[in-house]
C-alpha cells in the first residue's frame, strides 16, 4: 500500500536547495541522526546545534555546535553557515527560531512550532479549526481546577501544557484531590485537563508537505504503548477503509491550515463508537514513522529533507507491511543485549542511536521487520526483541 505524492502546480519562484548545501538541525537526538543519515546519502552536509556534544545527531553530522538555544548570537552564527534550518524536537524557543529565520528559511516555520509546542495552544488551534479532539480545559492556577473538573468530569488526564513527552508531566486523575496533587507535582506550571478517552486503538498518520503545497502520506500506522512510551507500531493499521480515509483527510487539512513545510505526525484515538479524535501533533518525523526507513520507497526522514529543500516529494509506496519495536535502556539491565540473535532473523533490521548511557525508559534504538501482513511483521519484530534478552 502507499501512494505517490499528490501533484500540484510547481511554482517557478521556488528555488530548490540543491545537494552540496548545508542543512542546519536544531536539536541533536535520534530524529536528527536519522535525518542526517538521509541527508548525507543525498549529498547534503548537516550541521547540528544543541547544548551537548557527542550526540546522536552530532556523531553523523559534518559540524556539531554545542551552545544554549538561548544564546541567540550563537544561533545567528549557526544559521549563517547553512542554507536552511529544520528542527527535530519542539522545545525550541520562538526567539531561537526567529534568530535563525533572520538569515535562512526555517522549515517548518515558527508559527507551526508555536502552535504545537504548547498543548493548550495546540488544542485551541484544533478546536478553532473544527478538528475533532478530546475535551479539554486550561488549568493555569490551582483555583482553575473546580470549574475545569466540572466541565471535563472524572476520570481525566492532567498534562503539563509544555515540554511533555513519553508520558512525562501527566497523570490520570479520578478526584479533585488527585487533580490538585498533579498540579502541585508539576510545580504549579500551566496545565491542561483532558477528558479520558476509552479508545479502541491508537494510531498515527505521518504526512509531508512541500514548499509548493505538494502532499504525501504513509497511510495509517497503528500504535501500542507501555507506560506511556510507544512500544510497537505496525502498518497498515487494523481499521476500516472509511476510518483510514477520514484520518488522512483530517491530517491533510491540518497540514494545509498550518501551512506546513516539512513532516507532521498526527496522533489519533479511534473510539469504540468509531469516532476519530486528534490527540497530539508533532511537526517533525515521529517514532511511529521509523518503520518507513525500511518499508517505504521514501522514508519520513528523506521526505523531511526533500520538503525543507524545496525538492519534489518522493513516493510513499510500501514495499511490504512493516512493524517497529522500540529498544529502551531497560534491555541493558543484565548486560549487553544479544544483537546476533536478533539479527539472525532475515527480515529484521537493527537501528541504534549512538547513545552512550542506557537508562531505564530511554529510547536507545529500534528494530523493524517486513512481512506479508502487519500482524506477521509485528510477531517477527517482537520475537527479535525477545531474543535480545536470551543467552544462546
C-alpha positions, 0 to 999 in steps of 0.5 A: 500500500502507499501512494505517490505524492499528490501533484500540484502546480510547481511554482517557478519562484521556488528555488530548490536547495540543491545537494552540496548545501548545508542543512542546519538541525536544531536539536541533536537526538535520534530524529536528527541522526536519522535525518542526517543519515538521509541527508548525507546519502543525498549529498547534503552536509548537516550541521547540528546545534544543541547544548551537548556534544557527542550526540546522536545527531552530532556523531553523523553530522559534518559540524556539531555546535554545542551552545544554549538555544538561548544564546541567540548570537550563537544561533545567528552564527549557526544559521549563517553557515547553512542554507536552511534550518529544520528542527527535530524536537519542539522545545525550541524557543520562538526567539531561537527560531526567529534568530535563525529565520533572520538569515535562512528559511526555517522549515517548518516555520515558527508559527507551526512550532508555536502552535504545537509546542504548547498543548493548550495552544495546540488544542485551541488551534484544533478546536478553532479549526473544527478538528475533532479532539478530546475535551479539554480545559486550561488549568493555569492556577490551582483555583482553575481546577473546580470549574475545569473538573466540572466541565471535563468530569472524572476520570481525566488526564492532567498534562503539563501544557509544555515540554511533555513527552513519553508520558512525562508531566501527566497523570490520570486523575479520578478526584479533585484531590488527585487533580490538585496533587498533579498540579502541585507535582508539576510545580504549579506550571500551566496545565491542561485537563483532558477528558479520558478517552476509552479508545479502541486503538491508537494510531498515527498518520505521518504526512509531508508537505512541500514548499509548493503545497505538494502532499504525501502520506504513509497511510495509517500506522497503528500504535501500542504503548507501555507506560506511556512510551510507544512500544510497537507500531505496525502498518497498515493499521487494523481499521476500516477503509472509511476510518483510514480515509477520514484520518488522512483527510483530517491530517491533510487539512491540518497540514494545509491550515498550518501551512506546513513545510516539512513532516507532521505526525498526527496522533489519533484515538479511534473510539469504540463508537468509531469516532476519530479524535486528534490527540497530539501533533508533532511537526517533525518525523515521529517514532511511529514513522521509523518503520518507513526507513525500511518499508517505504520507497521514501522514508519520513526522514528523506521526505523531511529533507526533500520538503525543507529543500524545496525538492519534489516529494518522493513516493510513499509506496510500501514495499511490504507491511512493516512493524517497529519495536522500540529498544529502551535502556531497560534491555541493558539491565543484565548486560549487553543485549544479544544483537546476533540473535536478533539479527539472525532473523532475515527480515529484521533490521537493527537501528541504534542511536549512538547513545552512550548511557542506557537508562531505564525508559530511554529510547536507545534504538529500534528494530523493524521487520517486513512481512506479508501482513502487519500482524506477521511483521509485528510477531517477527519484530517482537520475537527479535526483541525477545531474543535480545534478552536470551543467552544462546 
